[in-house]
Amino acid sequence: MNTAGLKKAARLKSDRCFSKAMNAIDKLRKDGVQISFSAVMEEAHVSRGYLYGNAYLRGIIERERAATQNQPANLQTLYAAQEIEIKRLTRELDRMKKLEAQVKELKQKNAELNEQLKAAYKY
């Protein structure tokens, strides 16, 4: 019986599941979502048994979960609120810069038009 092919296929499947789980953990970190077995399972589309059975992934998830649980919830909320406020202020600053440029351009056009009016009614 040729089991080498089966072993290779199982190894490839395991490698794909591992990659999907690691990518899911990275995405959850970036998104600021609390890392848990359920969250990784849903994001990566892997089984809970796989996550518990892989010692490396289990260790990462347990450490991440413990780290976020040690922070007070209001601190996490504060960080999220600050991020939102920073983004809002950045958008407002960009808008202000554009408006200032428009005002400068309009003042310049207004001065040019005033000069044309003076020249036209000068005689």
C-alpha atoms as a printed R data frame, in Angstrom:
    type eleno elety resid chain resno       x       y       z
1   ATOM     1    CA   MET     A     1   0.000   0.000   0.000
2   ATOM     2    CA   ASN     A     2   1.324   3.441  -0.993
3   ATOM     3    CA   THR     A     3   0.913   5.727   2.043
4   ATOM     4    CA   ALA     A     4   3.469   8.312   0.928
5   ATOM     5    CA   GLY     A     5   0.876  10.078  -1.216
6   ATOM     6    CA   LEU     A     6  -1.621  10.175   1.641
7   ATOM     7    CA   LYS     A     7   1.005  11.487   4.052
8   ATOM     8    CA   LYS     A     8   2.023  14.190   1.590
9   ATOM     9    CA   ALA     A     9  -1.600  15.264   1.063
10  ATOM    10    CA   ALA     A    10  -2.217  15.381   4.815
11  ATOM    11    CA   ARG     A    11   0.929  17.445   5.310
12  ATOM    12    CA   LEU     A    12  -0.108  19.911   2.584
13  ATOM    13    CA   LYS     A    13  -3.553  20.271   4.141
14  ATOM    14    CA   SER     A    14  -2.007  20.862   7.555
15  ATOM    15    CA   ASP     A    15   0.370  23.478   6.120
16  ATOM    16    CA   ARG     A    16  -2.541  25.285   4.432
17  ATOM    17    CA   CYS     A    17  -4.533  25.263   7.670
18  ATOM    18    CA   PHE     A    18  -1.526  26.583   9.588
19  ATOM    19    CA   SER     A    19  -1.026  29.415   7.084
20  ATOM    20    CA   LYS     A    20  -4.710  30.312   7.163
21  ATOM    21    CA   ALA     A    21  -4.683  30.383  10.969
22  ATOM    22    CA   MET     A    22  -1.563  32.574  11.154
23  ATOM    23    CA   ASN     A    23  -2.998  34.976   8.565
24  ATOM    24    CA   ALA     A    24  -6.241  35.125  10.553
25  ATOM    25    CA   ILE     A    25  -4.352  35.942  13.764
26  ATOM    26    CA   ASP     A    26  -2.454  38.715  11.985
27  ATOM    27    CA   LYS     A    27  -5.675  40.135  10.527
28  ATOM    28    CA   LEU     A    28  -7.445  40.025  13.891
29  ATOM    29    CA   ARG     A    29  -4.496  41.846  15.487
30  ATOM    30    CA   LYS     A    30  -4.584  44.546  12.795
31  ATOM    31    CA   ASP     A    31  -8.338  44.946  13.138
32  ATOM    32    CA   GLY     A    32  -8.061  45.197  16.915
33  ATOM    33    CA   VAL     A    33 -10.291  42.183  17.461
34  ATOM    34    CA   GLN     A    34  -9.712  40.112  20.594
35  ATOM    35    CA   ILE     A    35  -7.851  36.920  19.710
36  ATOM    36    CA   SER     A    36  -9.722  33.792  20.757
37  ATOM    37    CA   PHE     A    37 -10.103  30.260  19.469
38  ATOM    38    CA   SER     A    38 -13.561  31.114  18.133
39  ATOM    39    CA   ALA     A    39 -12.401  34.278  16.366
40  ATOM    40    CA   VAL     A    40  -9.441  32.520  14.705
41  ATOM    41    CA   MET     A    41 -11.594  29.525  13.798
42  ATOM    42    CA   GLU     A    42 -14.184  31.743  12.081
43  ATOM    43    CA   GLU     A    43 -11.654  33.982  10.338
44  ATOM    44    CA   ALA     A    44  -9.427  31.132   9.104
45  ATOM    45    CA   HIS     A    45 -12.199  28.605   8.405
46  ATOM    46    CA   VAL     A    46 -10.376  25.873  10.307
47  ATOM    47    CA   SER     A    47 -11.697  23.554  12.987
48  ATOM    48    CA   ARG     A    48 -11.483  24.265  16.688
49  ATOM    49    CA   GLY     A    49  -9.880  20.848  17.104
50  ATOM    50    CA   TYR     A    50  -7.084  21.808  14.719
51  ATOM    51    CA   LEU     A    51  -6.346  24.969  16.701
52  ATOM    52    CA   TYR     A    52  -6.336  23.136  20.036
53  ATOM    53    CA   GLY     A    53  -4.328  20.272  18.558
54  ATOM    54    CA   ASN     A    54  -1.542  22.452  17.153
55  ATOM    55    CA   ALA     A    55   0.628  23.335  20.149
56  ATOM    56    CA   TYR     A    56   2.215  26.351  18.459
57  ATOM    57    CA   LEU     A    57  -1.090  27.937  17.402
58  ATOM    58    CA   ARG     A    58  -2.681  27.089  20.731
59  ATOM    59    CA   GLY     A    59   0.164  28.844  22.539
60  ATOM    60    CA   ILE     A    60  -0.151  31.981  20.402
61  ATOM    61    CA   ILE     A    61  -3.906  32.171  20.869
62  ATOM    62    CA   GLU     A    62  -3.708  31.593  24.618
63  ATOM    63    CA   ARG     A    63  -0.978  34.247  25.049
64  ATOM    64    CA   GLU     A    64  -2.856  36.765  22.912
65  ATOM    65    CA   ARG     A    65  -6.076  36.120  24.773
66  ATOM    66    CA   ALA     A    66  -4.366  36.504  28.145
67  ATOM    67    CA   ALA     A    67  -2.644  39.732  27.063
68  ATOM    68    CA   THR     A    68  -5.869  41.371  25.915
69  ATOM    69    CA   GLN     A    69  -7.817  40.163  28.943
70  ATOM    70    CA   ASN     A    70  -5.286  41.783  31.267
71  ATOM    71    CA   GLN     A    71  -6.018  45.201  29.791
72  ATOM    72    CA   PRO     A    72  -9.074  46.933  31.150
73  ATOM    73    CA   ALA     A    73 -11.877  47.055  28.617
74  ATOM    74    CA   ASN     A    74 -12.166  50.808  28.971
75  ATOM    75    CA   LEU     A    75  -8.489  51.166  27.997
76  ATOM    76    CA   GLN     A    76  -9.092  49.185  24.807
77  ATOM    77    CA   THR     A    77 -12.140  51.324  24.116
78  ATOM    78    CA   LEU     A    78 -10.078  54.450  24.733
79  ATOM    79    CA   TYR     A    79  -7.445  53.328  22.228
80  ATOM    80    CA   ALA     A    80 -10.106  52.595  19.625
81  ATOM    81    CA   ALA     A    81 -11.763  55.964  20.224
82  ATOM    82    CA   GLN     A    82  -8.421  57.731  19.903
83  ATOM    83    CA   GLU     A    83  -7.742  55.997  16.582
84  ATOM    84    CA   ILE     A    84 -11.126  57.091  15.273
85  ATOM    85    CA   GLU     A    85 -10.533  60.668  16.440
86  ATOM    86    CA   ILE     A    86  -7.077  60.759  14.843
87  ATOM    87    CA   LYS     A    87  -8.528  59.628  11.513
88  ATOM    88    CA   ARG     A    88 -11.313  62.209  11.746
89  ATOM    89    CA   LEU     A    89  -8.889  65.027  12.576
90  ATOM    90    CA   THR     A    90  -6.596  63.988   9.740
91  ATOM    91    CA   ARG     A    91  -9.500  64.168   7.285
92  ATOM    92    CA   GLU     A    92 -10.499  67.584   8.644
93  ATOM    93    CA   LEU     A    93  -6.927  68.852   8.352
94  ATOM    94    CA   ASP     A    94  -6.752  67.724   4.722
95  ATOM    95    CA   ARG     A    95 -10.085  69.438   4.053
96  ATOM    96    CA   MET     A    96  -8.851  72.660   5.682
97  ATOM    97    CA   LYS     A    97  -5.708  72.676   3.564
98  ATOM    98    CA   LYS     A    98  -7.771  72.316   0.394
99  ATOM    99    CA   LEU     A    99 -10.106  75.111   1.476
100 ATOM   100    CA   GLU     A   100  -7.175  77.403   2.323
101 ATOM   101    CA   ALA     A   101  -5.736  76.803  -1.143
102 ATOM   102    CA   GLN     A   102  -9.113  77.627  -2.696
103 ATOM   103    CA   VAL     A   103  -9.401  80.843  -0.645
104 ATOM   104    CA   LYS     A   104  -5.916  81.913  -1.728
105 ATOM   105    CA   GLU     A   105  -6.783  81.234  -5.374
106 ATOM   106    CA   LEU     A   106 -10.072  83.169  -5.117
107 ATOM   107    CA   LYS     A   107  -8.370  86.153  -3.469
108 ATOM   108    CA   GLN     A   108  -5.853  86.199  -6.291
109 ATOM   109    CA   LYS     A   109  -8.625  86.100  -8.920
110 ATOM   110    CA   ASN     A   110 -10.507  88.814  -7.052
111 ATOM   111    CA   ALA     A   111  -7.415  91.068  -7.067
112 ATOM   112    CA   GLU     A   112  -6.967  90.472 -10.813
113 ATOM   113    CA   LEU     A   113 -10.611  91.317 -11.502
114 ATOM   114    CA   ASN     A   114 -10.363  94.486  -9.397
115 ATOM   115    CA   GLU     A   115  -7.349  95.548 -11.453
116 ATOM   116    CA   GLN     A   116  -9.292  94.924 -14.664
117 ATOM   117    CA   LEU     A   117 -12.206  97.005 -13.355
118 ATOM   118    CA   LYS     A   118  -9.889  99.873 -12.419
119 ATOM   119    CA   ALA     A   119  -8.306  99.776 -15.865
120 ATOM   120    CA   ALA     A   120 -11.703  99.655 -17.600
121 ATOM   121    CA   TYR     A   121 -13.199 102.667 -15.746
122 ATOM   122    CA   LYS     A   122 -10.001 104.713 -15.575
123 ATOM   123    CA   TYR     A   123 -10.533 107.119 -18.449
